[in-house]
Amino acid sequence: MKESVIDHLSELGFSGAEAAVYVALLQEPKATGYRIARLAGKPVPNTYKALDALHKKGAIIVDESGRGRTYTALPVSEFFDGMKRRLDTMRVHLEEELKGLTAGAVEGGIYQLTTPDQVYGRAKTMLREARGVALVDIFPRPLAHLRGDLEAAAKRGLKIWMMVYEPGEVKGCEVIAPKKPALHLEVWKADWMNVVVDSREALYSLLKKDGTAVERAVWIKDPYLAMQAFAGAFHEFAFDRTGQLLWAGKSKDDIETEVKRFSRRYVTDDSFYEVMRPWINIEKIHELRRKADREDAARQRSAGKDKGKEKK
């Protein structure tokens, strides 16, 4: 029996004896307790304890219609479906019962995440609770896990800018890619998924290629550090997007127009400047932006006059 099977069953809460008995029953259904003990290589008393525990878990069924009691393992898919239903029911009950006991949102800090479930769970929560903007840098395998959540967040109005490494779209999201995306996938022995929302939270994660474990992962819930993470991600995305325009032979005016577009779309008051309010003069920021708007309008009027003269 493969050790990986026992390890996976152990992660589901099976003891070593329970895992051995369950696998033995998958190999030989409708077996008696004594037969199972021989197949699993376990003492008879331990085998019956394991059978009782597996029955309570819903992993096996018991037939008492004949002369002796026999046991049969449910297929893994059927067992998982039943476990999921029980967990969903338990979750609803627990959320209702614990509603008044929760202390509220997690306080600021830097938290290490150690399992893929923690990483994906945090990313999904961040997208669900985001107010305005999300920047996402993500490899293909993590994207497959997060695609539905990204599309749902975009559908409710979240502005999402993504760096991806395989061709394709994510509904409602603006997608860009580095110049040689396949090279990143060849060079890296792990999958990264980095998410920054509203300059308030950031998640940096590096996952094993097979998705079974975490190499590194931190969740940052600190407004200053998350703001710096947002700025870094934005400028990386802006650099790649500007490079795309240069490689495509776009004019200076076209590039300037595009830079203004994505800057105004993703660097908003709510997603960036409001977070910095304790440390900056927000009114001065607004004044500088209004001045820049007036200068742009003046340049456009001047350009329009020049074109009119050329026609004459």
QUIJO-V329195 format. One line per field, one symbol per residue. ss: DSSP state (@ for helix, = for strand, . for the rest). phi: phi as a letter, one per 30 degrees, with the letter a starting at -180 (. if undefined). A space follows every 10 residues. Layout:
ss=???
phi=???
This chain:
ss=..@@@@@@@@ @....@@@@@ @@@@@@@... =.@@@@@@@@ ...@@@@@@@ @@@@@@@..= ===......= ===..@@@@@ @@@@@@@@@@ @@@@@@@... ........== ==...@@@@@ @@@@@@@@@. ..======.@ @@@@@@@@@@ @@@@@...== ====...... ...====... @@@@@@@..= =======... ========.. ...======= =.@@@@@@@@ @@@@@@@@@@ @@@@@@@... .@@@@@@@@@ @@@@@@..@@ @@@....... .@@@@@@@@@ @@@@@@@@@@ @@@@@@@@@@ @.
phi=.ddddddddd ddjddddddd dddddddbdh cdedddeddd icdeeddddd dddddddicb bcccdcdbdb bbddeedddd eddddddddd dedddddced cddjddddlb cdccbedddd dddddeddcd cbbbcbcbde dddddceddd ddddddjddb cbcbbbdkcb eicdcbbddb ddddddddcb ccbbbbbhhc bbbcbbcded idacdbabcc bbdddddddd dddddddddd dddeddddid dedddddddd dddddccced dbddddedcb cdddeddddd dddddddddd dddddddddd dd
